[in-house]
């Protein structure tokens, strides 16, 4: 997923700790994109997104 985003979507950056044990990017920034639009496109099972803070995503996932 990470490689595909970086190759296909302009102004994209991926960040996070690669040693944290996660198999997916922890933070993806899509420059120039409207957050709410991206959230609608990512509205699918197994995906959590937020146009706000990381705490918002953790709340969506039920982690506190």
N, C-alpha and C positions, 0 to 999 in steps of 0.2 A: 504494500500500500504506500509506504513512504516513498520508495523509488518512483512509483508511478505518479504520485502527486508532484514531486519535485521536477520530473521530466515534462509533465503535461500542463501544469497550471502555473502561469506566470506569477511572480511575486510571492511564491510560497516558501515558507520556512518551517522546519520541524525542529522541535527542541524537547528536551527531557533527559533523564539520566539513563543511558543505555545499560547500566549495570544494576538497575532497580528490579530486574526480573520480569519486566513487561515485554511482551512480544510485539506490541504495537506502539506507535508514537504516542507520547503522553501529551504533547501540545503541538497543534498544527495551526499556523497562521497563514491565512489566505489574503494577501494584500489586495486592497481595493474591493473586496467582496462585502456584501451586506450580511451581517451576522444572522439575521432572521431568515434570510433566503437559504443560507447554507444549512441552518438547522432544519428547515423543511426538507431539504434534499437528503439529509442524513437521518431522517425519521424512519428507522427500520430496526428490527429486532437485533439486539447485541451491540447497538451503537448508542453512545451517550455524548451529547454535545452541549455546549453553552457558549453564548456570546459574551458571557461575563467572566467571573473568576473561576479558578479551579475548585473553590468551595462549592460553587453551583453544581458542577459536574458530580462531585462527591455526594451531594445531597440527592441528585437524580438517581445515583447508583445505590442509595440507601446506606452510604458509609458516613459515619459522623465522628 
